[in-house]
Amino acid sequence: MKNHAISIAGAIALFFSFGILLPSCGGGSDTSGSSSTEAKEPPKSMIAEEPEPIEVSADGSTVTIHLTGDDMMKYNLNRIEVKEGQKIKLTLTHVGKMPKEAMGHNFVLLQPGVEPASFAAEAARFKDNDYIPESGEGFIVHTKMVGGGESTSIEFDAPAKGSYKFMCSFPAHYVNMQGDFIVN
């Protein structure tokens, strides 16, 4: 009976010692005052500096646009506002990993009144031309098609005041990848 009582006492002592030792091994609660479910922010020195999506030159004559597209068929911008006559420098970067044959992206600025769905239906026939109709109709300007990790840039003058649509012409992408290009 005495041996049995010692075994129970030993088991209790062992149980409590694990309760004391485990937190010191990282298995216990956080004593820093923050909740363990909160996301920890990386040190600022580890965060890459990314340019603002839209930058205007000091004299207002040039607008630089950093547009991105991803593997989820999304642009980072769905509205771009510029002024009539400004020089536009647009860079499209595909921030995903998929190749352009499977998940290509471009930027197409449509002429006024052209609907993305109708343009996309026509563009789908022109795979060998990066899904841009060879007629040259329906759009003002476009970039080349890019795949994961690639970038392309174009420069153009902002068109006349008005509301325009921009889109990706890769088949079916226009559903998620379109936006308003407003010229004031």
HELIX and SHEET records of a PDB file:
HELIX    1   1 LYS A    2  LEU A   22  1                                  21    
HELIX    2   2 PRO A   23  GLY A   27  3                                   5    
HELIX    3   3 LYS A   44  MET A   46  5                                   3    
HELIX    4   4 LYS A  100  MET A  103  1                                   4    
HELIX    5   5 PRO A  116  ALA A  123  1                                   8    
HELIX    6   6 LYS A  127  ASN A  129  5                                   3    
HELIX    7   7 HIS A  173  VAL A  175  5                                   3    
SHEET    1   A 4 ILE A  54  VAL A  56  0                                        
SHEET    2   A 4 THR A  62  GLY A  69 -1                                        
SHEET    3   A 4 LYS A  87  HIS A  94  1                                        
SHEET    4   A 4 SER A 151  ASP A 157 -1                                        
SHEET    1   B 5 ARG A  79  VAL A  82  0                                        
SHEET    2   B 5 GLN A 178  VAL A 183  1                                        
SHEET    3   B 5 GLY A 162  MET A 167 -1                                        
SHEET    4   B 5 VAL A 108  LEU A 110 -1                                        
SHEET    5   B 5 PHE A 139  HIS A 142 -1                                        
END                                                                             
